[in-house]
Amino acid sequence: MRWQKAKTFWDTGENKDYWRGYIRGLRRRYHGEKFGTDEEHEQWMNMIDDKDREELGRGYRDGYNKQ
């Protein structure tokens, strides 16, 4: 799934946190260190362990790990 498709899902209003994280993860994967700092990347990767931000973290990891 690419950025535009993920953006469409985000725009539908369902599970916005997941898709927000997914898009950010895709951007980090594509741009590498030019997009965000290493510290921000670690924070996003660890959000999956935070009950209040779990969906953001899950989306980020899925987007970042997308081949």
Chimera marker file (.cmm) of the C-alpha trace (Angstrom):
<marker_set name="trace">
<marker id="1" x="0.000" y="0.000" z="0.000" r="1" g="1" b="0" radius="0.5"/>
<marker id="2" x="1.363" y="3.379" z="-0.891" r="1" g="1" b="0" radius="0.5"/>
<marker id="3" x="1.000" y="6.841" z="0.563" r="1" g="1" b="0" radius="0.5"/>
<marker id="4" x="-2.001" y="7.919" z="-1.537" r="1" g="1" b="0" radius="0.5"/>
<marker id="5" x="-3.981" y="4.820" z="-0.657" r="1" g="1" b="0" radius="0.5"/>
<marker id="6" x="-3.158" y="5.243" z="3.032" r="1" g="1" b="0" radius="0.5"/>
<marker id="7" x="-4.188" y="8.910" z="2.808" r="1" g="1" b="0" radius="0.5"/>
<marker id="8" x="-7.559" y="7.826" z="1.378" r="1" g="1" b="0" radius="0.5"/>
<marker id="9" x="-8.117" y="5.519" z="4.352" r="1" g="1" b="0" radius="0.5"/>
<marker id="10" x="-7.106" y="8.340" z="6.705" r="1" g="1" b="0" radius="0.5"/>
<marker id="11" x="-9.574" y="10.695" z="5.036" r="1" g="1" b="0" radius="0.5"/>
<marker id="12" x="-12.453" y="8.247" z="5.557" r="1" g="1" b="0" radius="0.5"/>
<marker id="13" x="-12.234" y="8.955" z="9.266" r="1" g="1" b="0" radius="0.5"/>
<marker id="14" x="-11.804" y="5.376" z="10.426" r="1" g="1" b="0" radius="0.5"/>
<marker id="15" x="-8.830" y="4.612" z="12.653" r="1" g="1" b="0" radius="0.5"/>
<marker id="16" x="-7.162" y="7.975" z="11.950" r="1" g="1" b="0" radius="0.5"/>
<marker id="17" x="-4.378" y="7.417" z="14.481" r="1" g="1" b="0" radius="0.5"/>
<marker id="18" x="-3.281" y="4.214" z="12.758" r="1" g="1" b="0" radius="0.5"/>
<marker id="19" x="-3.210" y="5.836" z="9.321" r="1" g="1" b="0" radius="0.5"/>
<marker id="20" x="-1.468" y="8.943" z="10.629" r="1" g="1" b="0" radius="0.5"/>
<marker id="21" x="1.273" y="6.727" z="12.040" r="1" g="1" b="0" radius="0.5"/>
<marker id="22" x="1.372" y="4.603" z="8.891" r="1" g="1" b="0" radius="0.5"/>
<marker id="23" x="1.906" y="7.616" z="6.632" r="1" g="1" b="0" radius="0.5"/>
<marker id="24" x="4.615" y="8.958" z="8.912" r="1" g="1" b="0" radius="0.5"/>
<marker id="25" x="6.325" y="5.561" z="8.914" r="1" g="1" b="0" radius="0.5"/>
<marker id="26" x="6.246" y="5.463" z="5.109" r="1" g="1" b="0" radius="0.5"/>
<marker id="27" x="7.804" y="8.905" z="4.965" r="1" g="1" b="0" radius="0.5"/>
<marker id="28" x="10.568" y="7.945" z="7.381" r="1" g="1" b="0" radius="0.5"/>
<marker id="29" x="11.267" y="4.782" z="5.389" r="1" g="1" b="0" radius="0.5"/>
<marker id="30" x="11.401" y="6.677" z="2.082" r="1" g="1" b="0" radius="0.5"/>
<marker id="31" x="13.374" y="9.736" z="3.240" r="1" g="1" b="0" radius="0.5"/>
<marker id="32" x="15.453" y="8.066" z="5.941" r="1" g="1" b="0" radius="0.5"/>
<marker id="33" x="17.321" y="10.379" z="8.296" r="1" g="1" b="0" radius="0.5"/>
<marker id="34" x="16.236" y="13.400" z="6.258" r="1" g="1" b="0" radius="0.5"/>
<marker id="35" x="12.755" y="12.966" z="7.753" r="1" g="1" b="0" radius="0.5"/>
<marker id="36" x="12.782" y="13.427" z="11.505" r="1" g="1" b="0" radius="0.5"/>
<marker id="37" x="15.534" y="12.713" z="13.960" r="1" g="1" b="0" radius="0.5"/>
<marker id="38" x="16.704" y="9.352" z="15.245" r="1" g="1" b="0" radius="0.5"/>
<marker id="39" x="15.182" y="10.264" z="18.621" r="1" g="1" b="0" radius="0.5"/>
<marker id="40" x="11.781" y="10.934" z="17.008" r="1" g="1" b="0" radius="0.5"/>
<marker id="41" x="12.014" y="7.643" z="15.138" r="1" g="1" b="0" radius="0.5"/>
<marker id="42" x="12.651" y="5.779" z="18.392" r="1" g="1" b="0" radius="0.5"/>
<marker id="43" x="9.730" y="7.566" z="20.062" r="1" g="1" b="0" radius="0.5"/>
<marker id="44" x="7.387" y="6.575" z="17.238" r="1" g="1" b="0" radius="0.5"/>
<marker id="45" x="8.653" y="2.986" z="17.241" r="1" g="1" b="0" radius="0.5"/>
<marker id="46" x="8.040" y="2.775" z="21.010" r="1" g="1" b="0" radius="0.5"/>
<marker id="47" x="4.540" y="4.267" z="20.938" r="1" g="1" b="0" radius="0.5"/>
<marker id="48" x="3.172" y="0.783" z="20.435" r="1" g="1" b="0" radius="0.5"/>
<marker id="49" x="3.948" y="0.186" z="24.132" r="1" g="1" b="0" radius="0.5"/>
<marker id="50" x="1.933" y="3.243" z="25.234" r="1" g="1" b="0" radius="0.5"/>
<marker id="51" x="-1.751" y="2.420" z="25.746" r="1" g="1" b="0" radius="0.5"/>
<marker id="52" x="-2.857" y="5.927" z="24.696" r="1" g="1" b="0" radius="0.5"/>
<marker id="53" x="-0.729" y="6.021" z="21.533" r="1" g="1" b="0" radius="0.5"/>
<marker id="54" x="-0.659" y="2.350" z="20.581" r="1" g="1" b="0" radius="0.5"/>
<marker id="55" x="-2.458" y="2.842" z="17.261" r="1" g="1" b="0" radius="0.5"/>
<marker id="56" x="-0.043" y="5.586" z="16.210" r="1" g="1" b="0" radius="0.5"/>
<marker id="57" x="2.872" y="3.293" z="17.012" r="1" g="1" b="0" radius="0.5"/>
<marker id="58" x="1.354" y="0.286" z="15.288" r="1" g="1" b="0" radius="0.5"/>
<marker id="59" x="0.667" y="2.332" z="12.163" r="1" g="1" b="0" radius="0.5"/>
<marker id="60" x="4.158" y="3.827" z="12.197" r="1" g="1" b="0" radius="0.5"/>
<marker id="61" x="5.795" y="0.417" z="12.485" r="1" g="1" b="0" radius="0.5"/>
<marker id="62" x="3.635" y="-1.021" z="9.720" r="1" g="1" b="0" radius="0.5"/>
<marker id="63" x="4.396" y="1.908" z="7.405" r="1" g="1" b="0" radius="0.5"/>
<marker id="64" x="8.081" y="1.925" z="8.220" r="1" g="1" b="0" radius="0.5"/>
<marker id="65" x="8.445" y="-1.821" z="7.716" r="1" g="1" b="0" radius="0.5"/>
<marker id="66" x="6.502" y="-1.840" z="4.437" r="1" g="1" b="0" radius="0.5"/>
<marker id="67" x="8.662" y="-3.150" z="1.603" r="1" g="1" b="0" radius="0.5"/>
<link id1="1" id2="2" r="1" g="1" b="0" radius="0.2"/>
<link id1="2" id2="3" r="1" g="1" b="0" radius="0.2"/>
<link id1="3" id2="4" r="1" g="1" b="0" radius="0.2"/>
<link id1="4" id2="5" r="1" g="1" b="0" radius="0.2"/>
<link id1="5" id2="6" r="1" g="1" b="0" radius="0.2"/>
<link id1="6" id2="7" r="1" g="1" b="0" radius="0.2"/>
<link id1="7" id2="8" r="1" g="1" b="0" radius="0.2"/>
<link id1="8" id2="9" r="1" g="1" b="0" radius="0.2"/>
<link id1="9" id2="10" r="1" g="1" b="0" radius="0.2"/>
<link id1="10" id2="11" r="1" g="1" b="0" radius="0.2"/>
<link id1="11" id2="12" r="1" g="1" b="0" radius="0.2"/>
<link id1="12" id2="13" r="1" g="1" b="0" radius="0.2"/>
<link id1="13" id2="14" r="1" g="1" b="0" radius="0.2"/>
<link id1="14" id2="15" r="1" g="1" b="0" radius="0.2"/>
<link id1="15" id2="16" r="1" g="1" b="0" radius="0.2"/>
<link id1="16" id2="17" r="1" g="1" b="0" radius="0.2"/>
<link id1="17" id2="18" r="1" g="1" b="0" radius="0.2"/>
<link id1="18" id2="19" r="1" g="1" b="0" radius="0.2"/>
<link id1="19" id2="20" r="1" g="1" b="0" radius="0.2"/>
<link id1="20" id2="21" r="1" g="1" b="0" radius="0.2"/>
<link id1="21" id2="22" r="1" g="1" b="0" radius="0.2"/>
<link id1="22" id2="23" r="1" g="1" b="0" radius="0.2"/>
<link id1="23" id2="24" r="1" g="1" b="0" radius="0.2"/>
<link id1="24" id2="25" r="1" g="1" b="0" radius="0.2"/>
<link id1="25" id2="26" r="1" g="1" b="0" radius="0.2"/>
<link id1="26" id2="27" r="1" g="1" b="0" radius="0.2"/>
<link id1="27" id2="28" r="1" g="1" b="0" radius="0.2"/>
<link id1="28" id2="29" r="1" g="1" b="0" radius="0.2"/>
<link id1="29" id2="30" r="1" g="1" b="0" radius="0.2"/>
<link id1="30" id2="31" r="1" g="1" b="0" radius="0.2"/>
<link id1="31" id2="32" r="1" g="1" b="0" radius="0.2"/>
<link id1="32" id2="33" r="1" g="1" b="0" radius="0.2"/>
<link id1="33" id2="34" r="1" g="1" b="0" radius="0.2"/>
<link id1="34" id2="35" r="1" g="1" b="0" radius="0.2"/>
<link id1="35" id2="36" r="1" g="1" b="0" radius="0.2"/>
<link id1="36" id2="37" r="1" g="1" b="0" radius="0.2"/>
<link id1="37" id2="38" r="1" g="1" b="0" radius="0.2"/>
<link id1="38" id2="39" r="1" g="1" b="0" radius="0.2"/>
<link id1="39" id2="40" r="1" g="1" b="0" radius="0.2"/>
<link id1="40" id2="41" r="1" g="1" b="0" radius="0.2"/>
<link id1="41" id2="42" r="1" g="1" b="0" radius="0.2"/>
<link id1="42" id2="43" r="1" g="1" b="0" radius="0.2"/>
<link id1="43" id2="44" r="1" g="1" b="0" radius="0.2"/>
<link id1="44" id2="45" r="1" g="1" b="0" radius="0.2"/>
<link id1="45" id2="46" r="1" g="1" b="0" radius="0.2"/>
<link id1="46" id2="47" r="1" g="1" b="0" radius="0.2"/>
<link id1="47" id2="48" r="1" g="1" b="0" radius="0.2"/>
<link id1="48" id2="49" r="1" g="1" b="0" radius="0.2"/>
<link id1="49" id2="50" r="1" g="1" b="0" radius="0.2"/>
<link id1="50" id2="51" r="1" g="1" b="0" radius="0.2"/>
<link id1="51" id2="52" r="1" g="1" b="0" radius="0.2"/>
<link id1="52" id2="53" r="1" g="1" b="0" radius="0.2"/>
<link id1="53" id2="54" r="1" g="1" b="0" radius="0.2"/>
<link id1="54" id2="55" r="1" g="1" b="0" radius="0.2"/>
<link id1="55" id2="56" r="1" g="1" b="0" radius="0.2"/>
<link id1="56" id2="57" r="1" g="1" b="0" radius="0.2"/>
<link id1="57" id2="58" r="1" g="1" b="0" radius="0.2"/>
<link id1="58" id2="59" r="1" g="1" b="0" radius="0.2"/>
<link id1="59" id2="60" r="1" g="1" b="0" radius="0.2"/>
<link id1="60" id2="61" r="1" g="1" b="0" radius="0.2"/>
<link id1="61" id2="62" r="1" g="1" b="0" radius="0.2"/>
<link id1="62" id2="63" r="1" g="1" b="0" radius="0.2"/>
<link id1="63" id2="64" r="1" g="1" b="0" radius="0.2"/>
<link id1="64" id2="65" r="1" g="1" b="0" radius="0.2"/>
<link id1="65" id2="66" r="1" g="1" b="0" radius="0.2"/>
<link id1="66" id2="67" r="1" g="1" b="0" radius="0.2"/>
</marker_set>
